[in-house]
Amino acid sequence: MAHLQTKKARKLRKGLLVAIEGIDGAGKTTQAKLIKDRLEQEGYPVKLLHEPTNGKWGNKIRDLAKNGRHEVSPRTEFELFLKDRIEDVKKYIKPALEQKKIVIMDRYYISSVVYQGALGLDLDFIERENMKIAPKPDLTIILDLPSRVSLSRIKNRNTSGPNHFEIEKYLNKVRANLIKRYLGKADVAIINGKQTREKIASEIWNILIPIIQRYEEVSTEFLRRDYYSC
C-alpha cells in the first residue's frame, strides 16, 4: 500500500460533514479512521467523532447494549440517543464545522432512524426529530453487509461479552431499513462491505474527494491518482 507524506495545510470555504453508517460489524470504525488518516496526510483539517459519545447519555446507551434493554421502551431509547446527539452537536460537531473542518462521524442519526425504527418507532418521526437538532451530512456512506457476516466478524473480535444490539433478526430489520430508505439518495453512497478494507477505502475516497474539491481554496488535481495503488 502506498503512503503519502503530509501535504501543505489545506483550507476549505466551509466545514464538511461525512457520516459512516451500517449495521454492527460492517467496518465503520475502520473506514472512519482510514479516511481521517488519509485526509490528514493530504493536509486537510479533520475531526473524527463517534456516536454514542463518551458522555453521560452515551454511557447510558452503552449500558443498554451491555446489560440489555430490560424495561426501557423504544421511545425512551430513542430519547437517549437524541439527548446524546444534542450534546455532541453542541460540544463537538458544530464547533468543528464552524472551524471549517471535515467532520467524520462514526455513526450518526441514520443509525437512530434504522435501529430505533427496527424496534417499531416511525422512521419519519425519528429522522424529523433528529434533523431539528443535527446538521445534515454532506455525504453519508453506508457500508452494506449481510447480518450473518457482520455477526461472524463481531464474534471473532469480541472480548467484552454480548452486545444486546447485535442480534441477527434485529440486524436484518436494521439492514432492510437502511437499504429501503436510503438507496438512491443523492447524498448517500451504499458500498459493498464484503470487499477488502483497501477497496472500500478507495471507493470512499473517490466519492468524497470531488465533494471536498468543490469547497477547497487550492487545486487538488494531484489527488486524482489512486491512493491504494502500489
MOGIHU-V907299 format. One line per field, one symbol per residue. ss: DSSP state (h for helix, s for strand, l for the rest). psi: psi as a letter, one per 20 degrees, with the letter a starting at -180 (. if undefined). burial: 1 if it has 24 or more other C-alpha atoms within 12 Angstrom, else 0. A space follows every 10 residues. Layout:
# MOGIHU-V907299
ss: ???
psi: ???
burial: ???
This chain:
# MOGIHU-V907299
ss: llllllllll lslllsssss sslllllhhh hhhhhhhhhh hllllsssss lllllhhhhh hhhhhhhlll lllhhhhhhh hhhhhhhhhh hhhhhhhhll lsssssllhh hhhhhhhlll llhhhhhhhh hhhlllllss ssssllhhhh hhhhhhhlll lllllllhhh hhhhhhhhhh hhlllllsss ssllllhhhh hhhhhhhhhh hhhhlsllll hhhhllllll
psi: pqqqqprqpq qqiqqqpppo rrrpjijggg hghggggggh hijqpqopqq qqajaghhhh ghhghgiqhd jpqhgggghg hggghggggg hggggghhjl ropppnqbih ggghghhiii qphggggghh ihipqpqhpp pooppqhhgg hggghhipjj rqpiimpggg hggggggggh hipiphjppp qoiirqhggg hgggghhghh gghhjqirqk hiihqohjq.
burial: 0000000001 1101111111 1111111111 1111111111 0111111111 1110001101 1101100000 0001101111 1111111110 0111011001 1111111111 1111111110 0010011011 0001111111 1111111011 1001000000 0010111001 1111111110 0100000111 1010001101 1111111110 1110110001 0010001100
